[in-house]
Amino acid sequence: MEQKQRYRFGKPDKLKSRKQINSLFGTGKSFSTFPFKVIWMHTAEPYPVLQAGFTVSSRQFKKAVDRNRIKRLMREAYRLQKKELQEKLEVSKLRLAVFLIYVGNEVPEYELVEKKTASIIKRLIKIADEDPADHT
């Protein structure tokens, strides 16, 4: 029987440690792919290989339902596309913490989020190809 590919974004994959988030925002590198700002850094955490967090500005989106919708779209696009990045990190024995911030000013369509997430992941793969000593 063939094993079906599972795309998961479980508890270990979520970036929740306040200490790690503060470190990420304090010393992490960033780049923008409108409507997202991405903050990332190499970590020394043994497991998991890749952790991600997502946020939307409450100043820009007053209604929680809009913020939650955008975060849900971001998580779904990321969940379906992170596999290639995870495999790359496992091969190069790197650990990465990533935080995606939505900086647009209107609720996006899923197709836009999916396309931009793909370009973010490609850029992170390119970063993983480089020497991590260059980023510290």
Secondary structure, DSSP 8 states (H G I E B T S, - for coil): ----------GGGB---HHHHHHHHHH-EEEEETTEEEEEEE---SS-SEEEEEEE-TTT--SHHHHHHHHHHHHHHHHHHTHHHHHHHHHHT--EEEEEEE--SS---HHHHHHHHHHHHHHHHHHHHS-GGGG-
